[in-house]
Structure formats: structure tokens, C-alpha cells
Amino acid sequence: MKETTIKVRNLYAGYNNQAIMENLCFDIRKGEIFVILGGSGCGKSTVLKHMIGLVPPVSGTVLIHGQDMVAARGKAKNSLLQEIGVAFQNGALFGSMSVLENVMLPLKEYTDLPQDAIETIARVKLGLVDLAQGALLLPDELSGGMRKRAAIARAMALDPSILFLDEPSAGLDPLTSAGLDKLILDLAASLGITFVIVSHELESILTIADRTIMLEKETKGIIATGPPRSLKADKSNPCVYNFFNRNPEI
């Protein structure tokens, strides 16, 4: 079994001491594509924000390479943050900057590399996501799928070992979504990156995920874990089975 890259223990996720998810415990292995799924409003993106240190949890720990993301401060926190890359649902690209400048930004912020080296690295990252020809375009000039790819390129700028993607397929047509799924699979295979993905897009989940956890709003916890195709075939939990098989609740 591959080594554990992320350990989440007794995580109470929420805001203002009000838990949305309670007592979450799960591990993510090195090099796998791990998907956090569940119905709308169940807290998937909230859990992701806690895992990347964007929001402090009500309680609990998130260990990345054995280091506590929640407790880390100063240089230790910066070192951890450079181990991860994040692509948010809307891309969060700076509209006044070209795609190339967006990808160069983390390199300018966190490295002392000369300008020409920074530009070269940024162009390599854009090449990895098939956006080399769009380097000088502004975000508003990109299609939805291209913006997603640009966000992933920027997330990879510092060569992180872990990439967090929030709803990468949201708002994309089926063909564009399938192309993004292939990109994720290719990056995982070629670069050995660990992916942590928040999604409710069943087709994508079944295509790319090695393992998943399913969150439920009512119980405020994990109601299923395992390979998605196994969960799709398992009838022991009607809620999980209906979700994966798109059976409407009566």
C-alpha cells in the first residue's frame, strides 16, 4: 500500500464554532486521485478550505506529510503551503493579467529565480495543460475549459506534490469535461501528483477517482468510503446507492 500523504483526524469543519461536518477521519495516499463528494450544500468545499489552511477548523487536525496544517505558523506554514497547489471552482485568475502572468505570479512571490527562468517555467506548466498557445491571452478571452486549465497550470507553478481542485468540471460541457478528466489522469500518471478533488459530477468521479468519501448534510459526516465503482454497485446503503445511480428519492 502506498504511503499516506494526508491524514485528517477528528475534523470538525464549519464557521464561527458552528460545525457543518463533525469528527471527519480519513487518509489520502500518495499519488492517488481522491474525491470528496456529496449532495449540494453538504460541506464539501468547506472541508477543502480547512484542509488547505484557508479557514481554521472548529477542531481537529490535518496532517500533510506529517506536518499539522492547522497548527503550523510562519516559515513552517509557508513551507507546507508550497507543497500544495489549489485551483478554485471559478479559476480565480487575475483578469488584468495574461494567462502567462497569472502562472508566473507564484514563482515571483515564492522564489528568487530570474525573470527569464520564471517565464520559462510558466510556459512549461502551460504546455502541460495544453495552453501554450494561449499564454498571452487574458482570462476573459478564454473558454470555461481553458480557464480551468490555466488555473491548474498556476496551481502547479511551484511543483507541488498535492493538487486540490474545487469542482473542476462545474459548468463545462460533456466533451470539455471529458478532456479535463483526461488531463487530470495524465498529470497524475506522468508527474505522480496526489489529487484531492471536490466534485458531484458522477461521470467524472467514476472516470478519474481511485477512492472517494461521501459526505451527508443530515448526519454531518462520512457515510461511505471506497472506490466509486464499488460504491455504485453496493446496495447496502440506499442513500449512497441512489446517489451513484441517480435514482430520485421518493
C-alpha positions in Angstrom: 0.0 0.0 0.0 1.3 3.5 -0.9 2.3 5.8 1.9 -0.2 8.2 3.4 0.3 11.8 2.3 -2.6 13.5 4.1 -4.2 12.4 7.4 -7.4 14.1 8.6 -8.3 13.4 12.2 -11.4 14.3 14.2 -12.0 17.3 12.0 -15.0 19.5 12.8 -15.5 21.7 9.8 -17.5 24.9 10.0 -17.6 28.6 10.7 -17.9 30.6 13.9 -17.7 27.4 16.1 -20.7 26.0 14.3 -19.8 22.6 12.8 -21.1 21.7 9.3 -19.2 18.4 9.3 -18.3 16.6 12.5 -15.5 14.2 13.5 -14.2 13.5 10.0 -11.3 11.0 9.8 -9.7 9.8 6.6 -6.4 9.2 4.9 -5.2 10.1 1.4 -2.4 8.1 -0.2 0.5 9.4 -2.2 -0.2 9.6 -5.9 -3.9 8.8 -5.8 -6.9 10.7 -7.1 -9.1 11.2 -4.1 -12.6 12.7 -4.5 -14.7 14.3 -1.8 -18.3 14.1 -2.9 -21.9 14.5 -1.7 -25.1 16.5 -2.4 -25.3 20.2 -2.8 -24.7 22.1 0.4 -23.2 19.2 2.4 -19.9 21.0 3.1 -17.5 19.6 0.5 -15.9 22.9 -0.3 -15.8 23.8 3.4 -13.8 20.7 4.1 -11.4 21.5 1.3 -10.9 25.1 2.7 -10.0 23.6 6.1 -7.6 21.1 4.5 -5.6 23.8 2.7 -5.5 26.1 5.7 -7.7 28.8 4.2 -10.2 28.5 7.1 -9.3 27.2 10.6 -11.5 24.3 11.7 -13.7 24.2 14.8 -11.3 21.5 16.0 -9.3 18.6 14.7 -6.1 18.2 12.7 -5.0 18.0 9.0 -1.5 16.4 8.6 0.3 17.0 5.3 3.5 14.9 5.0 3.2 14.6 8.8 3.1 18.3 9.5 0.0 19.9 11.1 -1.6 22.4 8.6 -3.8 23.7 11.4 -1.1 24.4 13.9 1.7 25.5 11.6 2.8 29.1 11.7 5.4 31.3 10.0 8.1 29.6 7.9 6.6 26.1 8.7 3.2 27.2 7.3 4.8 28.7 4.2 6.8 25.5 3.6 3.6 23.5 3.8 1.7 25.8 1.5 4.4 25.3 -1.2 3.7 21.6 -1.0 0.1 22.1 -2.3 -1.5 23.8 -5.2 -5.1 24.9 -5.4 -7.5 25.6 -8.3 -10.8 27.0 -7.2 -14.1 26.5 -9.0 -14.2 29.8 -10.8 -10.4 29.7 -11.6 -9.7 32.8 -9.5 -7.4 34.2 -12.3 -6.5 37.9 -12.2 -8.4 39.4 -15.1 -5.9 42.2 -15.7 -3.0 39.7 -16.2 -2.4 37.4 -19.1 -2.5 33.7 -18.6 1.3 33.6 -18.6 1.5 36.3 -16.0 -1.0 34.5 -13.8 1.1 31.4 -13.9 4.3 33.4 -13.2 2.8 35.0 -10.1 3.5 32.3 -7.5 7.1 31.9 -8.9 7.6 35.7 -8.4 6.1 35.5 -4.9 7.9 32.5 -3.5 11.2 32.1 -5.4 14.3 34.2 -6.2 14.5 33.0 -9.7 15.4 35.5 -12.5 12.6 36.7 -14.8 13.6 34.6 -17.8 13.7 31.4 -15.7 10.3 32.2 -14.2 8.8 32.8 -17.7 10.3 29.5 -19.0 8.9 27.5 -16.1 5.4 29.2 -16.5 5.4 28.3 -20.2 6.3 24.7 -19.4 3.4 24.5 -17.0 1.0 25.9 -19.7 2.4 23.3 -22.1 1.5 20.6 -19.6 -2.2 21.6 -19.7 -2.2 22.2 -23.5 -2.4 26.0 -23.2 0.9 27.0 -24.6 -0.8 28.9 -27.5 -3.0 30.9 -25.1 -0.2 32.2 -22.9 -0.7 35.9 -23.9 -4.5 35.9 -23.7 -6.5 37.5 -20.9 -8.7 35.3 -18.8 -11.8 36.8 -20.3 -10.6 35.7 -23.7 -10.6 32.0 -22.6 -13.4 29.4 -22.7 -14.5 27.9 -19.5 -12.4 24.8 -20.0 -9.3 26.9 -20.9 -9.8 28.9 -17.7 -9.9 25.7 -15.7 -6.6 24.5 -17.3 -5.0 27.9 -16.7 -5.9 27.6 -13.0 -4.4 24.2 -12.9 -1.2 25.4 -14.5 -0.9 28.2 -12.0 -1.6 25.7 -9.2 1.4 23.6 -10.5 3.8 26.6 -10.7 5.8 25.7 -7.6 5.9 21.9 -8.4 3.5 20.9 -5.5 3.2 17.3 -4.6 -0.6 17.7 -3.9 -3.2 19.5 -6.0 -6.6 20.5 -4.6 -9.3 21.1 -7.2 -12.7 22.5 -6.3 -15.4 21.4 -8.7 -13.2 21.3 -11.8 -15.9 20.1 -14.1 -18.6 22.5 -12.9 -20.2 24.4 -15.8 -18.4 22.5 -18.6 -20.0 20.8 -21.5 -19.5 17.0 -21.6 -16.7 17.0 -24.2 -14.7 19.7 -22.3 -15.3 17.9 -19.0 -14.0 14.6 -20.5 -10.9 16.5 -21.8 -10.3 17.8 -18.3 -10.7 14.3 -16.8 -8.1 13.0 -19.2 -5.7 15.9 -18.2 -6.1 15.0 -14.5 -5.4 11.3 -15.2 -2.4 12.2 -17.4 -0.9 14.5 -14.8 -1.4 12.0 -12.0 0.3 9.3 -14.1 3.2 11.4 -15.5 4.0 13.6 -12.5 2.9 11.4 -9.6 0.8 14.2 -8.2 -1.7 13.5 -5.5 -5.1 15.0 -6.4 -7.8 15.9 -3.8 -10.9 16.9 -5.8 -14.3 18.2 -4.6 -17.0 17.1 -7.1 -20.5 16.0 -7.5 -20.2 15.2 -11.2 -20.8 11.5 -11.3 -19.3 10.8 -14.8 -16.1 12.5 -13.8 -15.9 10.8 -10.4 -16.4 7.3 -12.0 -13.7 8.1 -14.6 -10.9 9.5 -12.5 -11.3 8.7 -8.8 -9.2 6.0 -7.1 -11.1 6.4 -3.9 -13.9 8.7 -2.6 -15.6 9.7 0.6 -19.2 10.7 0.5 -20.4 13.4 2.9 -24.0 13.8 4.1 -25.5 17.0 5.3 -28.1 15.4 7.7 -25.6 13.2 9.6 -22.8 15.8 9.3 -20.3 13.0 8.5 -18.9 10.5 6.1 -21.5 7.9 5.0 -19.4 5.9 2.5 -15.8 5.5 1.5 -14.1 3.4 -1.2 -13.6 3.1 -5.0 -16.5 4.8 -6.7 -17.5 1.9 -8.9 -17.7 -0.3 -5.8 -20.0 2.2 -4.1 -22.1 2.5 -7.3 -22.7 -1.3 -7.1 -23.2 -1.6 -3.4 -26.9 -1.6 -2.4 -26.3 -1.8 1.4 -26.8 1.9 1.9 -29.8 3.2 -0.2 -28.7 6.9 0.1 -25.3 6.1 -1.4 -26.7 3.7 -4.0 -29.3 6.2 -5.1 -26.7 9.0 -5.4 -24.4 7.0 -7.6 -27.1 5.6 -9.7 -29.1 8.8 -10.0 -32.2 7.3 -8.5 -34.5 10.1 -7.3 -35.7 9.7 -3.7 -39.4 9.1 -3.3 
